[in-house]
């Protein structure tokens, strides 16, 4: 199989470790992609703060950049991601994960593609959105491929995996080293992130490629209502509620007739002003 190192071609062998790993099915694969090719991907990686098609997050729970779609991918990244979205790799991924429903890649890279965390950035612990934002698909698998040479653990940015039964300490901590690939199941309870703020030298950033895989339907035990990213407090953290969340809480506890009246009065005041 092109691009993937020969030592990882036996998907059935990897499946055993994937299934038994805690706190949820996952695997960490070092030196995953053919190294010379991945060097090209890294060499061509842009400063995401300067590209046109990007997502920028600057809030307490997440400070990061991400590309949008394929347009700003370099030639090598386009080639690699196209392969990782192909039927060849999907069948390989299906064997590793043991997921019965056929896996489907995302041609829109919704939330996927290039990711970059600069000095001072963070991604608090969370469970990912569980449905594709525009297609009728269930999110099932995450693949994270890191592109950071000589990354030091003390710089932060280490991926942490948490059990839903204990959010005081991670079960697994992964340094985002170059050519390290992490694959894991995605449900409403697969809590992960890098809650420690990145503190890296000038000119260094935490770079990765993220890909998400979907299916039409999932096991009944995993079904929950559609939700966006769900943040979790860990290690004694306390999140301040954002105004949108506070507004939803007020709406939920206020009788509809009163809420509608207040909303109507607010509109009248706005019009009269």
Buried (B, 14 or more C-beta within 10 A) or exposed (E): BEBBBEEBEEBEEBBEBBBEBEBBBBBBBEBBBBEEEBBBBBEEBBEBEEBEBBBEBEEEBBBBBBBBEBEBBBEBBBBBBBBBBBEBBBEBBBBBBBBEBEBBBBEBBBBBBBBBBBBEBBBBBBBBBBBBEEEEBBBBBBBBBBBBEEBBEEBBBBBBBBBBEEBEEBBBEBBBBBBBBBBBBBBBBBBBBBBBBBEBEEEBBBBBBBBBBBBEBBEEEBEEEEEEBBBBEBEEBEEEEEEEEEEEEEEEEEEEEEBEEEEEEEEEEEEEE
